Amino acid sequence: MNNALINMRMLHKFIAAIAVIFTLLMAGVPAQAQVTAYKQAVAEAASNDKALAEFYKGRNYKAIWTGTFGKSSQRRKAFLQALSNATAHGLPIKRYDPAVIKAKLKASKMGRSRGLVEVEMSRMFLQYAGDMRSGALIPHKIDSGIVRKIARWDRLQTLVAFEKSSPRGFFKQLLPKTPEYARLMKEKLKLEKLLGKSGYGAKVGAASLKPGSTGGHVVAMRNRLIAMGYLRRSAAKSYDSNMKKAVQLFQLDNGLPTDGVAGKATMAEINKSATYRLQSIIVAMERERWLNQPRGKRHVLVNLTDFSVKIIDSGKATFFSRTVVGKNVSDRRSPEFSDVIEFLVINPTWNVPRSIAIKEYLPMLKRNKNAVGHLRLVDSRGRTVSRSAINFSKYNARTFPFNMKQPPSRGNALGLVKFMFPNKYNIYLHDTPSKSLFNRDVRAFSHGCIRVHKPFDFAYALLAKQTPNPQDFFQAKLKTGVESRVNLKAPVPVHLIYRTAISKPKGGMEYRRDVYGRDAKIFNALIKAGVVLRAVKG
């Protein structure tokens, strides 16, 4: 039975080949001449791309897309199907428009024109595969604070792997496998359908509203809360208890104080359009593609826009703390990258970064040599020097010869513990004596490092994997008052991310403010690259 099936397939291929040759002969073109023209076109078109040139040379310029039967047909079909869904993923469709490919395939039946289409499809395939798997943009070109390293596949190996793979299976494996990505896609479609029905409706004209209010502005807010899914359909015209609960849920999802009063900050978020939220989701999907790599069964997640740090164990948050992140000025914004927490320093010494020493403290010392008296001046040999003999006025930012240090203490700028993942940006997580800042809603005040509200609990959670009583162990080290380093036996990956749109596992979304304006830059770049916003009817 199997032999009969194989023979039948071979017969079909033979008949198809004869049909092609017959077509060429009928057209008055020798088949060999067409093959030669085809190969020459492929070689020429691929010559300015090293990966394409090497790939096609290695297979004697045979087609992977434009063959008349077999795998070529399967690949074409799978590729066009994948591209037809590119807009759903928020990808720049103009880079690989399936309508363009179909038109070119239809217009080129043989010889040179077919060879040019073959290479063009491979170019588009590589572009799509790279965009889908690792993102359509190069992060650091969008914003210098996005220093994340992107794991990109080798282009030649991508072609080789695709040729040997099931076409449909290959395209499926490009997608980020995280539940977050799938939920973002689902929410994207939901918002697109909502936009097809006029979005959230009219904006609320009032500057603020509170329980007990009545009138047209309350009705407008009621309608928006219904459209967003926070309130059941109602004809209520007053700010009643149901509306207060709806506002509280909205505030919770938007990182606002849950007082149930629609004040200035709450109203600003309620009036954000469905289009604006859709933009945030499209950017979040692109960011998810940038992080399309293993994150660690246990890892630390710092979301800069949420001012939070979490420990994630097997997909679940097992620790949470508020944070303070870098101030929104050019040299203080916290960067985005991934690394590995290797050790803790208990009772740390603060080695003042040179940028802070020369920009902030040197001008103060020029005015008063006793300023910032809690800091020690250390020369190039590591010796503490007395301020009394120093003429600070003769130094500038380039010539200032001293390092500045703050010894371990409860007043130390780093507090009593810091969490180290050595990196060239000199960024780490740490305690702080400035506890009042954690009560703010927007907590962007640091020089770039991440301040942790519950640093001891964070330390206990990290150490719990290697010591039976992490709290006693930590406190014993702390009580000595002496700086000590504690290595993590199993270093923990840490990811500093920036997400203004975060899906909730049980449905719905959380949104945060674009504190550094990075998402706006990313969305503008995506639009420029060819991403389109759409409203879906029905």
GIJOKA-V782574 format. One line per field, one symbol per residue. ss: DSSP state (H for helix, E for strand, - for the rest). psi: psi as a letter, one per 40 degrees, with the letter a starting at -180 (. if undefined). burial: b if it has 24 or more other ideal C-beta (glycine too) atoms within 12 Angstrom, else e. A space follows every 50 residues. Layout:
BEGIN
ss = ???
psi = ???
burial = ???
END
This chain:
BEGIN
ss = -HHHHHHHHHHHHHHHHHHHHHHHHH----HHHHHHHHHHHHHHHH---H HHHHHHHH------------HHHHHHHHHHHHHH--HHH---HHH--HHH HHHHHHH---HHHHHHHHHHHHHHHHHHHHHHHH----HHHH---E---- ----HHHHHHHHHH--HHHHHHHH----HHHHHHHHHHHHHHHHH----- --------E----E-HHHHHHHHHHHHH---------E--HHHHHHHHHH HHH--------E-HHHHHHH---HHHHHHHHHHHHHHHHH-------EEE EEEHHH-EEEEEE--EEEEEEEEEEE---------EEEEEEEEEEE---E E--HHHHHHHHHHHHHH--------EEE-----EE-HHH--HHH------ --EEEE----------EEEE--------EE----HHHHH----EEE---E EE--HHHHHHHHH------HHHHHHHHHH----EEEEEEEEEEEEEE--- EEE-----EEE------HHHHHHHHHHHH---------
psi = ddddddddddddddddddddddddddeehhdddddddddddddddedehd dddddddefffiiedeieibdddddddddddddeedddefigdedfhddd ddddddehdibddddddddddddddddddddddeieihdeedheegfhhh hiihdddddddddeihddddddediheidddddddddddddddddefebe aiiheidiiiheiiaddddddddddddeeehihieheigadddddddddd ddeefihgeehgadddddddehidddddddddddddddddfgihehdhih hhhddefihihhhfeiheiiiiihaiigideehhihiiahhdiihhfihh hhiddddddddddddddheeifeeiihhaeeehhihddehgddeiaddeh eiihihihideidebeiihhghieefhiiiiiegdddeeidhggeiedih hhdgddddddddedeeidgdddddddddedehhihhihdgihihhhighe hhihdeiiiiiiigdeedddddddddddeeiiiihhi.
burial = eeeeeeeeeeeeeeeeeeebeeebeeeeeeeeebbebbbebbbebbeebe bbbebbeebebebbbbbbeebbebbbebbbebbebbbbbbbbbbbbbbee beebbeebebbbebbbbbbbbbbbbbbbbbbbbbbbbebeebbebbbbeb ebbebbebbebbbeeebeebbeebbbebebbebbbebbbbbbebbeeebb eeebebebbbeebeeebbbbbbbbbbbbbbbeeeeeeebbebbbebbbbb bebbbbeeebbbeebbbebbbbbbebbbbbbbbbbbbbbbbbbebbebbb bbbbbbbbbbbbeeeeebbbbbbbbbebeeebbbbbbbbbbbbbbbbbbb bbbeebbbeebbeebeeeeeebeebbbeeeeeeeeebeeeebeeeeeeeb ebbbbbebbeebbbbbbbbbbebebbbbbbbbeeeeebeebbbbbbbbbb bbbbbbbbbbbbbbeeeeebeeebeebbeeeebbebebeebbbbbbbbbb bbbeeeeebbbbbbbbebbebbbebbeebbbbbeeeee
END
